[in-house]
Amino acid sequence: MLGSGCIIRTSLLYIVKILGVLMDTKLKYKEHIARAASKGLEAAMELRRLRGLSPATARQLFTSTVAPVVDYASNVWMHACKDKAMGSINRVQRVGAQAIVRTFLTVATSVAEAEAHLATVQHRFWRRAVKMWTDIHTLPETNPLRRNTARIKKFRRYHRSPLYQVADALKNIEMERLETINPFTLAPWEARVQDGVEETPQSPTVPGGLVQIATSSSARNELVGFGVAIERQPPRYRKLKLKTLSVTLGARTEQNPFSAELAAMVHALNMVVGLKDYRITLLTSNKAAALTLRNPRQQSGQEFVCQLYKLMRKLRRNGNQINIRWISTSEDNKLRVLAKEQARSATQEDALPQESVPRMKSTTLNIARSQAVHSNDLPANVGNTQNELMQHSQANTPGSCMTDYLGKKRACWLAPPPSRRGTRWAFRAGDRTTPQA
């Protein structure tokens, strides 16, 4: 067992093991690819010993036990895994497919992957690489990896970065405008919102007044926007005050309904930040936004969550009580209906973005994967001959033959093998009789 940082010298070839990755002098990663394939094959053989599993269960076990062993640190060595080096990795795929649907080991790798519904190796590698490239751009500016992205994108004939091909494939996406995600959203000792999805009873008499705020988001016409409806009940039973607001947040390629819901909450609390001794109820139909406020994590939309907690701290210092309540879309609520109407008006075809907010990581990651990750679709011409034969047999045209329909060269492909005398049967005109009605 080799420890991290060990140096091995075999026939004038130095191999260094760093964090579980075997690196040679020319960074070809041949030893590491062979070792990853060996470990993956061992895990796939253990999976094949399990009997009586359904294909779905076996596929899930392959994804959780075999694929991580092979894909470890693939962002570093995926550019070197090609040609002959792919043979050992493809064998792991075939053995895994055999464990799922009991295919033959001699079947082609692409066919085995299609039968077992497994993602290809390159597909898995590119998904991991694109996610890593996106995560690097969400780091703070003080991080060394974040500062070196410009050097990674630069073309060099020699000693190029392993992530250069990923950067070149995603050069059309503005990664520099991505949001910054810090390791911690809030300090560990800071109090969280505890009633994110529970309905709390309202007291009949509120000394300072009551404010209800409903927020809603909309994504259509390649735009994302939000609407806000605020109902204010001043103290001493004065007249109700109703105010609505609609804002176009940005393009659908940069924002999503989740970020729009958080932005709507920020705008709503900014509008009532000067109130004192009020009970403020924030109504939202987005359950993900309510749960995020209750337990913030290292995730997309972190900037909006930090702004919300700052506004809530300021409101509490003024003697206000804040309650965040999730309501179902089926619930009859007039404020929610008004907020939804405002959100839909913000995403009309002629609407222009009114805010300058950074790109969301989750939306950008999905777009980057759709552009860079290779698809598993078969070529367009696969199965054309079989489809033509099926159509010809269904048409059952009188007086026709395979030679007339396919041509002499393509018809010979369907001929049986040569007999002992060396003759070959082929389709000839007149061999096929006209079917009787």
N, C-alpha and C positions, 0 to 999 in steps of 0.2 A: 504494500500500500504506500503510495507516494504522498508526501505531505506537500502543502502549498509552498512554492518557491524552490522545490527540488530541481537539480540540474542533472540530466542524464546524458551520457556521451556514448553513442553507439556508432561505430564505423565513421568517425569524424563528423557526426551529425549531433548537434546539441539540441536538446529538447528541454524546455522549461515549463513547469506546471505552475500556473498562477490562477488561483481561485477555481480550480477544477478544469482549466483549459490547458491543453498541451500545445505549446508553441514551439515551432522549429525556427531555424535561422532565417529561412526565406518566407516565413509566415504562410506556408502552404496548408498547414493544419491537416496533413494526411494522417498523422498518428491520432489526432483527436477525433477525426471523422470515423476512422476505423474503430476506435474505442467506443464512441457513441453508438455506432451500429451494432457492435458486439453486445453492449449492455441492453440496447433496445431489443435485439433478437432474443436475448435471454428472458426479458420480461414478456415478449410476445409468445415464447414457447411455454412459459408458465400459464399464460392466459389460455393457450390452446388446450391445456390439460383439463380445464374446467368443462364439465359436461352438463348438459341440460339447461344452458342459459339461453334466454331469448336473444335474438339479434340486437335488440335495443339495449339490453343490459350489457352484452359483450362489447358493443360499440362504445358505451359509456365507460366501461373498464379500460378499453384501449385508449380512449381520450385522456383518462385520468392517471393511468399507470405507465403506458408505453410511450405515448407521445412526449410527455415532459422529459423523459430520460434522453430521448434523441434530440429534442429541441433545446437542451440546456445551452445557453450562451450562443445560440444560433445567429444572433445579430453580429457576432464577431467573425464567424467562419462561413456564413452562408454564401458569400461570394466565391469561396474556393470549392464549394460542393457542386461539382458539375462533371459531366462526361463520366470517366471511370469511377470517380468517387461516389457517384450516385447509385452504383450497382448494389453496394452493401446496404445503403439506406432503403432502396426499393425492395430489397429482400424482407426487411422488417415490415414493410407495408403489405407484402404478399402473405406473410405468415399471419399478420393481424387480420387480414381479410379472410384467411382460411379459418381462423378461430371464430369469426363472426358468421359467415355464411357457408363454410365448408367448401371453399373453392380448391382447385388444383394448384400446386405450387408452380407448375409450368405455364400458367395463364399469364397474359401480359399484365404488367403492373396497373396500367390505366383501366383495364377491364376489371381487375380485382377491386380496385378502389371504387369504381362505379357500382359494382354489384354489392359491395359492403357499405356503400354510402360513407366512405371515408374521405376526408380532405387530403389533397395531395401534399407532399412534403414541401414543395415550393410555396404552396398556398399558406401553409402554417408558418413557414419562415418569413414570408413577406408580411403577414399579419402582425407577427411579433416585432419585426423591424419597423414597420410603420408606427406602431404604438410607441416604441421607444423613441423614435424621431419626434413624435408629437409631444411626448412627456418631457423631452429635453427642452423644447421651446416654452413649456409652462413653468420652468424653473425660474427663480429670481435672477435678476441681472448680476448679482454678486457671485453666482455659482460659476465655477470655471468651465463646466460643460456648456452652459448657456452662452458664454462669451466665445467659445471656440466653434460655434456653428458656422460662422463665416469661413473659417479655414477648412471645415469639412466639405463645404460646397465648392471650393476652388478645385479646378481640374489640374491634375498633375499626371505626368506620364509614369512616374514611379512613386512608390510609397504613398498611394492614395488611401484615404480612410475607408474602412469597410462599409461605412454608411454613405459613401459617395453615390452609389447607384440608387439608394433610397432618396437622397436629397435631389438627385437629378430627375427621378420619376415624379417627385412632388414639387418641382420648381414653380408650377403654375398656381400653387396655393400659398396665400400670404400667411406663412407661419409666424412672421414677426409680430403680427397683430393678435396673437393668441393671449388669452388671459393668463395671469400669473397665479399659480396655485402653491400656497405655502404648506409646509408639513402639518401645521396645526391651524385650524380656523379660529379657535378661541383658546384662551388660557385654561389649564385644567381646573383652576379654582373658580372660574366664572360660572355663574348659575345659568342653566339652560331653561328653555321654555318647556315646561312639563306637560301642559295640556294641549299638545299639538293637534290631536284628532278627536278629543272628547268634548262633548257639549257641556258647558257649565251653566247652571241656572243663573238668571239675571235677577238682581234684587229689585223689588217694585219701586223703591224710593232711592234715587241716587242724588246725593247732595249737590254735586257739581254739574251734573248733566250726563248725557249718554251719547256716544258716537258709534255708529255702525258703518263699517267700510267693507264693501264687496269688491273683489278683484276678479278679473277674468282675462284670459289670453286667447289669441286666435292666430292660426297659421294657414294662410291661403294666398293664392296669386303670387307665390314666391316671396311673400312678405310675412313678417312676424310683428304683431302689435298687441297691445293690452288696453283694457278699459277699466276705469275706476268709478264707483258710485259711492258717495259719502252722504249719509243721513245724520244730521246733527240735531239733537234734542237739548236745547239750552235749559238751565235750571229754572225752577218756578213755572214750569209748564208753559213756556213760551212757544211761539210758532216753530214748526219743524223747518229746517233748512236742508235742501237737497242740492248736491253739486255732482256733476259728472265730468269725466276727463277721458280722452282717448289719445294714445301716443303710438306712432309707428316706430318700433324699436330698431329694425334692420332687416336685411335680406334673410331668406330661409336658409341660405348656404352658410350663414354665420351665427344665427340665433335659433332657438327652439322654444316651444311653448313653456317649458319648465323655467328657462331663464327669463322669459317674458313675465311669468307669474311672480317671480322674485322681484323683478324690476318694478312691477305694479305695486307691490307692497312697499317698496322703498319710496316711490312717488307719493303714495297715500299717506304714509307716516310723516313725510316731509311737509305735507300740507296741513297737518294738525299738530306740528311739533310745538307750537306756542300755547297750546291749551293747558289749563291747570284744573286739577281736581275733577277730571272726567273719567268715565269708564269707557274704554275703547275696545270694541269687539271687531276683530279682523276676520272676515268671512272669505274663504277660498274653496273652490271646488277641485283644486289640484292637490291630491293626497300626497304626492311626492314632495311638493313644496312644504306642506305642513310637517311631514316627517323629517325633512331636512332641517327645519328650524328647531325641532325638538332635539335632534342629535346631529349636529354639523360634523362633516367628515372632510377628508382631503379629496374634494371632488369638484366638478364643474359648477360654476355659479358661486364660488366661494366669496368673491368680492361683494356680491349683493347681500350675502348672509352677514358679512362683517358690517356692512352699512346698516342693515336692519337691527342688529344688536346694539350698535351705537345709538341709533334713534330711540330704541326702547329704553336704554339706560337714561337718556336725556328726558324722555317722557315720564319715567318713574320718579326722577328727581323733582319733577313739578307736581307730584302727588297724583299722577294718573295711574289707573289700573289697566293693564293690557291683557286681552284674552284672544288667542288665535284659535279659531274654530273651523273645522272642515265640514262642509255641507255637500250632500250628494247632488248630482245634476238633476235627479228626479224630484228633488224637494222643491216645493213651490215657494220661491223667495223673490220678491219684487226687486230687491237691490241686485241680486245676482243676475236677473234678466236684464236690468238696465246696464250693468257692467258688461254683459255679453254683447249687447247691441253696440256699445261703444267700442268694444274690441273688434267687432266685425267691420265697423266703419273705419277703423284704423288700418285695415288690410284691404282696402279697395284697390283697384287696378292702378289708379292714378296717384296713390299715396306715395309720399317721399319719406325716407327715414328722418326722424327728428332728433335722434340721439346718436352720440358717438361712443359706443361701448365696444370693448374688445370681443374678439371671436370666442365662441364657446368651444371648449376642448372636445366635448362629446360629439357635437355636430361636425366639427372639422375632422375628427378622427374617422367618422363614418364616411365622409366624402373622400378622404385620403385613401382609405381602404378600397373603396369602389374604383378609384382610378389606378392605384398601383398594384393591388393584389390580382394575380392571374386568375382567370376564370377556368372552370373545369368543363366547359362546353366542348362537345366533340366537333371536329371540322364539319363544314357545311356539306361536303360531298360524301360523307360516310353514309352508307346504306342506300345510295341512289339506285344501284343496280337491283337490289332487292325490292325497293319500292316500285321500280318500273315493271319487274316481273309480276308483282302482286296486282298492279293495275292491269297488266296484260291478261293475266289469268282471269281476273274478274270481268274484264270486257268480253273475253271469249270470242274474238273476232273470227268469223268463218274464213277459211282459205289462207290464214296467215301462219307463220312459223317463227321460231326463235331467231333464225338467221335474218329474216326480213325485218324483224323488230329490233334486235340488238346489233346486228351486223355480224360478219363472219368472225372477226377477232374476239369480240366480247362473248359470242356464243360458244366459242371453243373453251372458254373458262369453265363453262358448266358441263363439259364433256367428261365422261368417266375416264379413269386411268387406262393406259395401253393394255391390251390383252397379251396372251402368250405369243401370238404371232406378230406382235408389234403394231397391230392396227389400232386405230382410235375411232371410236364412234363420235360422230358429230351431227349436228342438226342440219339436215338437207331439206331442200324444198320438196314437198310431196311426202315426207315421212309422217307428217301429222295429218290425220284424216279429219275431215270436217265433222264436227259433232252433230249428232242427230238431235232434233228438237224433241 
